Amino acid sequence: MDDLRHEIQMNNIGFEVLTIHPKYLGEYINSEAAKWAPIAKKSGATAK
């Protein structure tokens, strides 16, 4: 597979492709959750 080709395709449809060391993946997920949780809560959105 051509990883660069797939990355370009993902970027073209609005995804940001990240290459991250597994050590930092949990930190990234936690920081994103902390950033977006107040916004989701304020919006009243719920999971079904």
C-alpha positions, -999 to 999 in steps of 0.1 A, spaced: 0 0 0 11 35 -7 8 52 28 14 87 13 -14 82 -12 -38 72 16 -27 101 38 -34 125 9 -68 110 4 -77 113 41 -65 149 41 -87 156 11 -118 145 30 -110 165 61 -90 141 83 -57 151 99 -34 121 97 -10 120 127 20 99 133 24 96 170 45 73 193 23 50 213 37 65 245 20 98 237 -12 85 222 -30 83 256 -18 118 265 -32 131 232 -66 114 237 -69 127 272 -60 162 262 -86 161 234 -112 148 257 -105 175 282 -107 201 255 -140 190 240 -159 177 270 -170 211 283 -182 220 248 -201 188 244 -216 191 278 -227 227 272 -243 217 239 -265 191 256 -253 163 233 -257 128 246 -245 93 235 -271 68 226 
